[in-house]
Amino acid sequence: MTAQLRARETGAEARPAVWADADPLSATLARAFHDDPLICFILSDPASRQAKMPRLFKLLFKIGVKYGACDVTTGYEAAALWRPPNQWHIPFWQYIVNGVEFLSLFGAGGAAHVTSVMDHIEKRHPHQPHYYLQAIGTDPAKQGMGFGGVVMRRHLALADAAHMPCYLESSKDTNIPIYKSFGFEVTGEIVVPGGGPTIWPMWREAR
């Protein structure tokens, strides 16, 4: 079997994502998050989860794309959804505007559950201006080859140029060392109520 080329060998670069990237970008993130504890908790039905995950990430991308803060690699190997300073919170009116998509994903009861979970997590969100890494993922077939680092560094460079800190929440303890390698440090733990997973908030100081 021919070894797959790493990101450096392919000359992979990251660029700002636009709406035309919505479907392939969302598909990449859905594959990357297929076993994510938080996603599996809010999309609790395994039978429908696989079909719903691309729609979930497409909705998140739709809400955030106007800020120009979402990135993707050349061949959609990796993608990242960022929110710029002072724009991390998703206001309630966004749920109203996107109500049809939101309800089709979760149903009425599930939508209330998801909103409650997000509210619980957001209570620990820092209010100091920062770049918020909402989601980052690499297609499983390309993991460990440097593509995630390519897409991560593009916005870290923007944050550093603006002398801004960054924040994320890791829903897997195995990802913590990866984020630490980019300068993030764990600031605590968030236990999602109702039998949900533990999430680790991580902060990267301004540089």
C-alpha positions as CSV (number, residue, x, y, z in Angstrom):
1,M,0.0,0.0,0.0
2,T,1.4,3.4,-0.9
3,A,1.9,5.7,2.1
4,Q,-0.3,8.8,2.1
5,L,1.4,12.1,1.8
6,R,1.6,14.3,4.8
7,A,0.4,17.9,4.8
8,R,3.8,19.3,4.4
9,E,4.6,17.0,1.5
10,T,1.4,18.0,-0.3
11,G,1.9,21.8,0.3
12,A,-1.5,21.9,2.1
13,E,-2.6,25.4,3.1
14,A,-5.6,26.8,5.0
15,R,-7.9,29.5,3.7
16,P,-11.1,31.2,4.9
17,A,-14.1,29.1,4.1
18,V,-17.0,30.5,2.1
19,W,-20.6,29.3,1.7
20,A,-19.7,27.2,-1.4
21,D,-17.5,25.1,1.0
22,A,-20.5,24.3,3.3
23,D,-21.2,20.8,2.2
24,P,-17.6,19.3,2.0
25,L,-16.5,21.2,5.1
26,S,-19.5,19.9,7.1
27,A,-18.9,16.4,5.9
28,T,-15.3,16.6,7.0
29,L,-16.3,17.7,10.5
30,A,-19.0,15.1,10.7
31,R,-16.5,12.4,10.0
32,A,-14.0,13.9,12.5
33,F,-16.6,14.1,15.3
34,H,-18.2,10.7,14.7
35,D,-17.3,9.5,18.2
36,D,-17.2,12.8,20.0
37,P,-18.7,12.4,23.5
38,L,-20.6,15.7,23.5
39,I,-22.0,15.2,19.9
40,C,-23.0,11.7,20.8
41,F,-24.8,13.0,24.0
42,I,-26.9,15.6,22.2
43,L,-27.5,13.4,19.2
44,S,-28.3,10.4,21.4
45,D,-29.9,8.2,18.7
46,P,-27.1,6.2,17.0
47,A,-29.5,5.2,14.2
48,S,-30.0,8.8,13.0
49,R,-26.7,10.4,14.3
50,Q,-24.6,9.8,11.2
51,A,-27.2,11.5,8.9
52,K,-27.7,14.4,11.2
53,M,-24.1,15.3,12.0
54,P,-23.3,16.9,8.6
55,R,-26.5,19.0,8.9
56,L,-25.5,20.0,12.5
57,F,-22.1,21.3,11.3
58,K,-23.6,23.0,8.3
59,L,-25.9,24.9,10.6
60,L,-23.0,26.0,12.8
61,F,-21.1,27.0,9.7
62,K,-24.1,28.9,8.4
63,I,-24.4,30.9,11.7
64,G,-20.7,31.7,11.7
65,V,-19.6,32.1,8.1
66,K,-20.5,35.8,8.0
67,Y,-17.6,36.5,10.3
68,G,-15.1,35.1,7.9
69,A,-13.6,33.2,10.8
70,C,-14.0,29.6,9.5
71,D,-11.1,27.9,7.9
72,V,-10.5,24.8,5.7
73,T,-7.5,23.1,4.1
74,T,-7.0,22.9,0.4
75,G,-8.6,19.5,-0.1
76,Y,-11.0,19.6,2.9
77,E,-8.8,17.4,4.9
78,A,-9.4,19.5,8.0
79,A,-11.7,22.4,9.0
80,A,-12.1,24.8,11.9
81,L,-15.0,26.9,13.0
82,W,-13.9,30.0,14.9
83,R,-15.8,32.9,16.3
84,P,-14.0,36.3,16.4
85,P,-13.7,38.4,19.6
86,N,-17.0,39.4,21.2
87,Q,-19.0,37.1,18.9
88,W,-18.7,33.8,20.6
89,H,-22.2,33.7,22.0
90,I,-25.0,32.4,19.7
91,P,-28.0,34.7,20.5
92,F,-31.5,33.2,21.0
93,W,-32.7,35.0,17.8
94,Q,-30.3,32.8,15.8
95,Y,-32.2,29.7,17.0
96,I,-35.5,31.4,16.0
97,V,-34.2,32.3,12.5
98,N,-32.9,28.8,12.0
99,G,-35.7,27.2,13.8
100,V,-36.7,24.8,11.1
101,E,-33.2,23.3,10.8
102,F,-32.8,23.3,14.5
103,L,-36.0,21.4,15.2
104,S,-35.5,19.0,12.4
105,L,-32.2,18.0,14.0
106,F,-33.4,17.7,17.6
107,G,-37.1,17.8,17.7
108,A,-39.0,20.0,20.2
109,G,-37.9,18.1,23.3
110,G,-34.4,17.5,22.0
111,A,-34.0,21.2,21.1
112,A,-34.8,22.2,24.7
113,H,-32.3,19.6,26.0
114,V,-29.5,20.9,23.6
115,T,-30.2,24.5,24.6
116,S,-29.9,23.6,28.3
117,V,-26.6,21.8,27.7
118,M,-25.2,24.7,25.8
119,D,-26.3,27.2,28.4
120,H,-24.5,25.1,31.1
121,I,-21.3,25.1,29.1
122,E,-21.6,28.8,28.2
123,K,-21.8,29.8,31.9
124,R,-18.1,28.9,32.1
125,H,-17.2,30.8,29.0
126,P,-14.7,33.6,29.6
127,H,-16.0,37.1,28.8
128,Q,-12.6,38.7,28.1
129,P,-12.3,39.4,24.4
130,H,-10.8,36.4,22.6
131,Y,-11.0,34.1,19.6
132,Y,-13.2,31.1,20.2
133,L,-12.4,27.8,18.5
134,Q,-15.9,26.3,18.4
135,A,-14.8,23.2,16.5
136,I,-11.8,21.8,14.7
137,G,-11.5,18.4,13.1
138,T,-9.6,16.3,10.5
139,D,-11.0,13.6,8.3
140,P,-10.1,10.3,10.1
141,A,-8.4,9.1,6.9
142,K,-6.0,12.1,7.2
143,Q,-5.5,12.3,10.9
144,G,-1.9,12.3,12.2
145,M,-0.6,13.8,9.0
146,G,-0.4,17.5,10.0
147,F,-3.6,18.8,8.3
148,G,-5.1,19.7,11.6
149,G,-2.1,21.8,12.5
150,V,-2.3,23.6,9.1
151,V,-5.9,24.7,9.7
152,M,-5.2,25.5,13.4
153,R,-2.2,27.8,12.7
154,R,-4.0,30.1,10.3
155,H,-6.3,31.6,12.9
156,L,-3.7,31.4,15.7
157,A,-1.6,33.6,13.5
158,L,-4.4,36.1,13.2
159,A,-5.0,36.0,17.0
160,D,-1.3,36.6,17.6
161,A,-1.2,39.5,15.2
162,A,-4.1,41.1,17.1
163,H,-2.5,40.2,20.4
164,M,-5.6,38.3,21.4
165,P,-6.0,35.2,23.5
166,C,-7.9,32.1,22.3
167,Y,-10.3,29.7,24.0
168,L,-11.7,26.3,23.3
169,E,-13.5,23.4,25.0
170,S,-12.0,19.9,24.5
171,S,-14.6,17.1,24.8
172,K,-11.9,14.4,24.6
173,D,-9.1,14.1,27.1
174,T,-6.9,12.5,24.4
175,N,-7.0,15.8,22.5
176,I,-5.7,17.9,25.4
177,P,-2.0,17.2,24.7
178,I,-2.5,18.3,21.1
179,Y,-4.1,21.6,22.1
180,K,-1.3,22.1,24.7
181,S,1.2,21.8,21.9
182,F,-0.4,24.9,20.4
183,G,-0.2,26.9,23.7
184,F,-3.6,26.1,25.2
185,E,-3.8,25.2,28.9
186,V,-6.6,23.5,30.8
187,T,-8.5,25.9,33.1
188,G,-10.9,23.5,34.8
189,E,-13.6,20.9,34.1
190,I,-17.2,21.2,33.0
191,V,-19.4,18.2,33.8
192,V,-22.5,18.2,31.6
193,P,-25.5,17.3,33.7
194,G,-27.9,14.4,33.1
195,G,-25.1,11.9,32.5
196,G,-23.2,14.0,30.0
197,P,-19.5,14.0,29.3
198,T,-16.7,16.0,31.0
199,I,-15.4,18.9,29.0
200,W,-12.1,20.7,29.5
201,P,-12.0,24.4,28.9
202,M,-8.7,25.6,27.6
203,W,-7.2,29.0,27.3
204,R,-4.3,30.4,25.3
205,E,-2.8,33.6,26.4
206,A,-2.3,36.5,24.0
207,R,1.1,36.6,22.3
